[in-house]
Amino acid sequence: MDNAVGFHGAAKTLMDLYRPGQNANPIITEIVAAAIAYADAVTARHGNRINQQDHLALGDLLRAVLGNRLPNPQLANLKAILSQKDEASYGVRAGSHTQAARLYARLDEFAAWVQTELAR
């Protein structure tokens, strides 16, 4: 969970430092890393498993571990964030601040749910 919180904090710092016209992909990359780490914390705790290879399948692993305890809106948040991984990390187009802000809001929601889930 420490990694998740660290990546989340790094994303927040980058959001605060953003200047108009800058490429927001570094922010998005930190958001993706945080989401992966949060999901790994849940699957490790409740299923004794983590997904180290196919991050796009992480939502499926989370569903397999938690079943119906995984709320559909949180699965949607995770999938929306993970869907940006390749473009932000390896793509040629610059990410927008608007896009990063939307993903960050999704990350905040997902993180709050994870913290509640881990407290069970």
Secondary structure, 3 states (H helix, E strand, C coil): CHHHHHHHHHHHHHHHHCCCCCCCHHHHHHHHHHHHHHHHHHHHHHHCCCCCCCHHHHHHHHHHHHHHHCCHHHHHHHHHHHCCHHHHHHCCCCCCHHHHHHHHHHHHHHHHHHHHHHCC
